[in-house]
């Protein structure tokens, strides 16, 4: 294979720059979409629910009155932890799906 300008095959450095700029715009668009995502995680059959967004911010926490048992605080704590982890896991999966469309499935450090 012949090498063109600057060691790039075919010497198409301009094409490479345009491709990089397009990828950057696509990534910015995907990141904005990710920030707008919202998911809900739950535990205890829906007794505890967490809603989080793509920025990993907790938007809402709902605890059903029947989940509150003063004699078993540990169970409520476990349900809160499980619901939060469920929501964060779901948002992570959706984030990876959106961003992998731009990166072609390549894992880019710091993105997800």
C-alpha positions as CSV (number, residue, x, y, z in Angstrom):
1,X,0.0,0.0,0.0
2,X,1.4,3.4,-0.9
3,X,1.7,6.1,1.6
4,X,0.6,9.6,0.8
5,X,1.1,12.9,2.5
6,X,2.2,12.6,6.1
7,X,2.1,8.9,6.1
8,X,-1.7,8.7,5.7
9,X,-2.9,6.2,3.1
10,X,-3.9,8.0,0.0
11,X,-2.7,11.3,1.5
12,X,-6.2,12.3,2.5
13,X,-5.5,14.3,5.7
14,X,-8.4,16.7,5.0
15,X,-10.8,13.7,4.9
16,X,-9.4,12.4,8.1
17,X,-9.9,15.8,9.8
18,X,-13.5,16.0,8.5
19,X,-14.2,12.6,9.8
20,X,-12.8,13.5,13.2
21,X,-14.9,16.7,13.3
22,X,-18.0,14.7,12.4
23,X,-17.3,12.2,15.2
24,X,-16.8,15.0,17.7
25,X,-20.2,16.6,16.7
26,X,-21.9,13.1,16.9
27,X,-20.3,12.6,20.3
28,X,-21.6,15.9,21.6
29,X,-25.1,15.2,20.4
30,X,-25.0,11.7,22.0
31,X,-23.8,13.1,25.3
32,X,-26.6,15.6,25.2
33,X,-29.1,12.8,24.6
34,X,-27.5,10.8,27.5
35,X,-27.9,13.8,29.9
36,X,-31.6,13.9,29.0
37,X,-32.2,10.2,29.8
38,X,-34.2,9.2,32.8
39,X,-34.7,5.7,34.2
40,X,-36.3,4.2,37.3
41,X,-34.9,1.5,39.4
42,X,-36.9,-0.4,42.0
43,X,-36.6,-2.9,44.8
44,X,-39.0,-4.8,47.0
45,X,-41.6,-5.3,44.2
46,X,-41.7,-1.5,43.7
47,X,-41.9,-0.6,47.3
48,X,-38.8,1.6,46.9
49,X,-38.1,3.5,43.6
50,X,-35.3,5.7,42.5
51,X,-35.4,7.9,39.3
52,X,-32.1,9.0,38.0
53,X,-30.9,10.9,34.9
54,X,-28.0,10.6,32.5
55,X,-25.9,12.9,34.7
56,X,-26.2,10.2,37.5
57,X,-28.3,12.6,39.5
58,X,-31.1,11.2,41.7
59,X,-34.3,13.0,40.6
60,X,-36.8,11.3,42.8
61,X,-37.1,8.7,45.6
62,X,-40.4,7.0,46.4
63,X,-40.9,4.8,49.4
64,X,-44.2,3.1,49.9
65,X,-45.6,3.4,53.4
66,X,-45.8,-0.4,53.8
67,X,-42.1,-0.6,53.3
68,X,-41.5,1.4,56.4
69,X,-41.2,-1.0,59.4
70,X,-39.5,0.6,62.4
71,X,-38.6,-2.8,63.7
72,X,-36.7,-3.7,60.5
73,X,-34.8,-0.6,59.4
74,X,-32.1,-2.8,57.8
75,X,-34.6,-4.2,55.2
76,X,-35.6,-0.7,54.2
77,X,-31.9,0.3,53.9
78,X,-31.3,-2.7,51.7
79,X,-34.2,-1.9,49.5
80,X,-33.0,1.7,49.1
81,X,-29.5,0.6,48.2
82,X,-30.9,-2.0,45.7
83,X,-33.2,0.4,44.0
84,X,-30.5,3.0,43.7
85,X,-28.1,0.5,42.2
86,X,-30.8,-0.8,39.9
87,X,-31.4,2.7,38.5
88,X,-27.7,3.5,38.2
89,X,-27.1,0.2,36.4
90,X,-29.9,0.9,33.9
91,X,-28.7,4.4,33.1
92,X,-25.1,3.0,32.6
93,X,-26.4,0.5,30.1
94,X,-28.4,3.1,28.2
95,X,-25.4,5.5,28.2
96,X,-23.1,2.8,26.8
97,X,-25.7,1.9,24.1
98,X,-26.0,5.6,23.0
99,X,-22.3,6.3,23.1
100,X,-21.2,3.1,21.4
101,X,-23.2,4.1,18.4
102,X,-20.8,7.0,17.9
103,X,-17.7,5.1,18.9
104,X,-18.5,2.0,16.9
105,X,-18.5,-0.1,20.1
106,X,-15.0,1.0,21.0
107,X,-14.6,1.6,24.8
108,X,-13.3,5.1,25.2
109,X,-11.8,5.8,28.6
110,X,-13.7,8.4,30.6
111,X,-16.9,8.1,28.5
112,X,-18.6,5.2,30.3
